[in-house]
Amino acid sequence: MRSAASPSRFEELSLLIAGRLGLHFPAARLRTMENALGEAARIAGHGTTTAFLDALLRPSPPDELFDALVRELTVGETYFFREPAVFAAIREQFLPEWSRRWAHRMALPRFWSAGCCSGEEAFTLAIALERVGFPAPERAEILASDLNPHFLRLAREGIYRPWSFRGAPDWLRAGYFRAVDGERLEVRGDIRRAVRFQRLNLAGSGFPATDNGTAHVDLILCRNVLMYFTPERLARTAARLADCLNEGGWLVVGAAETGHIEVPGLAPARFGDLTVFVKGGARTRSKPPVAPSARVVDPAAIVAPAPMTLPSRTLPVPPLPENPPPSIDEVRRLASAGERVAALALCDRLLRGDRINTIAHFLRATILLEQGNSAEAEAALRRALYLEPDFVAALLILGQTARAAGRAAVADRHLRTTLRLVSALDPQAVLPETDGMTAGRMAETLALLVADRPVHSRRSAPVATAA
Ligand SMILES: C[S@@+](CC[C@H](N)C(=O)[O-])C[C@H]1O[C@@H](n2cnc3c(N)ncnc32)[C@H](O)[C@@H]1O
């Protein structure tokens, strides 16, 4: 694809985005940024990408232009009870210890979903807390923030499609949502009122601050947000988040982000495969790990009401192992030997040290699919595609997964995009991660799959008529 502006202008924009939004767009992701810019230009009513880029690069560009860009640049991947081990740890480790402190405190416990997207994470927190006797806003404060105003609008609306419930237990829909039409579900009124949504840029300096509720927080969920930041901004934001915490408070980041949190004053504490960061000195752990190695935890088992137990004794948390980072070949070897649990654990470790390793995200997805965890597998594939939008094998599997789940329209969209990509390649080119399949062969196969409507190749004549 030809760039609409010279690379140096894009480099300038990449720096501006990194400075203002924290988001990392190195040379390898230029195409993604360019596509986002084109779409944002259209939304903002600018004639061309170049005119839009010029307007953005002028001193003090209007906020509306940036908002249009933010909408296209931010990744809205989220769902209810994502990574259930986090909510298990909150229930079984955090709350028993903290409920004792709250008993002697005037202020309500304060929770913050930082980078909440369309609200699924914050509402999960509200539901998990309500089920163990901490309903907000009566007994807890829940703040949720995001940069993207469009996501915040969706969050405040609280109406969700089935895709937001992938992997969630049935009781969640039945107990906390009501149908608004044939497909969409609206979150219960008290749960919606439990969360206060606000706009906040995590790359900015607006926190901690008492007026927006980001000071004296007890637990922060900032998951799958910092992985999109430049390394410098990641470090700076993590340090600011630490400043927002009360002593002993928790910072919980995404699995791929834990390896990147190095903040003086934040100590890692491990609960099985889950690592959280605790403000203050040596950590204690009240119970055995909540999630045995690489086990997928059933959300239903986690948030069912259970009596609160106080820790009977404390154990020092072992330090994080300092093994050398694993290689992608080791992951492959274990996966092809059928050692899925070990392969997944190794892959996760690799990603903790190298969160933008596209192949590792892809391999992780294939292992998760073999384990039957298609929700996490799709999330991993999207991550791979976010990093490398032309990754044919990832797009293909995403399409196949959607097709297997009966989401025909989504499957069709992914498969058609895959077909467009491979049709633009040399037919003899071997596609990475496809066991040696060539672009030509893949195009033929895909043309058969999506043959009901014509698909146009970028380079050549329509190929969908091959059937
Ligand atoms: C992949 S979603 C994660 C949602 C949720 N935390 C989860 O793990 O399911 C990333 C979110 O981070 C938000 N985000 C990205 N950059 C941000 C920034 N500079 N400040 C605040 N939020 C930001 C995006 O708008 C998006 O909603």
The ligand as a Tripos MOL2 file, in Angstrom:
@<TRIPOS>MOLECULE
LIG
   27    29     1     0     0
SMALL
NO_CHARGES

@<TRIPOS>ATOM
      1 C1         -7.7890   -3.9400   25.2640 C.3       1 LIG1
      2 S1         -8.7620   -2.7820   26.1850 S.3       1 LIG1
      3 C2         -8.6840   -3.4640   27.7860 C.3       1 LIG1
      4 C3        -10.0080   -3.4530   28.4730 C.3       1 LIG1
      5 C4        -10.0350   -4.1190   29.8490 C.3       1 LIG1
      6 N1         -9.1150   -3.4740   30.7450 N.3       1 LIG1
      7 C5         -9.7330   -5.5890   29.7350 C.2       1 LIG1
      8 O1         -8.6430   -6.0270   30.0530 O.co2     1 LIG1
      9 O2        -10.6180   -6.3340   29.2970 O.co2     1 LIG1
     10 C6         -7.6260   -1.4140   26.2580 C.3       1 LIG1
     11 C7         -8.3160   -0.1220   26.7000 C.3       1 LIG1
     12 O3         -7.3200    0.8260   27.0490 O.3       1 LIG1
     13 C8         -7.7740    2.0960   26.6440 C.3       1 LIG1
     14 N2         -6.6260    3.0200   26.5290 N.ar      1 LIG1
     15 C9         -5.6480    3.0170   25.5980 C.ar      1 LIG1
     16 N3         -4.8120    4.0430   25.7980 N.ar      1 LIG1
     17 C10        -5.2590    4.6980   26.8910 C.ar      1 LIG1
     18 C11        -4.8250    5.8570   27.5900 C.ar      1 LIG1
     19 N4         -3.7520    6.5630   27.1910 N.pl3     1 LIG1
     20 N5         -5.5370    6.2470   28.6780 N.ar      1 LIG1
     21 C12        -6.6360    5.5600   29.0810 C.ar      1 LIG1
     22 N6         -7.1000    4.4680   28.4440 N.ar      1 LIG1
     23 C13        -6.4220    4.0510   27.3630 C.ar      1 LIG1
     24 C14        -8.4520    1.8220   25.3270 C.3       1 LIG1
     25 O4         -9.3240    2.8640   24.9510 O.3       1 LIG1
     26 C15        -9.1660    0.5080   25.6130 C.3       1 LIG1
     27 O5        -10.4510    0.7130   26.0720 O.3       1 LIG1
@<TRIPOS>BOND
     1     1     2 1
     2     2     3 1
     3     2    10 1
     4     3     4 1
     5     4     5 1
     6     5     6 1
     7     5     7 1
     8     7     8 2
     9     7     9 1
    10    10    11 1
    11    11    12 1
    12    11    26 1
    13    12    13 1
    14    13    14 1
    15    13    24 1
    16    14    15 ar
    17    14    23 ar
    18    15    16 ar
    19    16    17 ar
    20    17    18 ar
    21    17    23 ar
    22    18    19 1
    23    18    20 ar
    24    20    21 ar
    25    21    22 ar
    26    22    23 ar
    27    24    25 1
    28    24    26 1
    29    26    27 1
@<TRIPOS>SUBSTRUCTURE
     1 LIG1         1 GROUP 0 **** ****
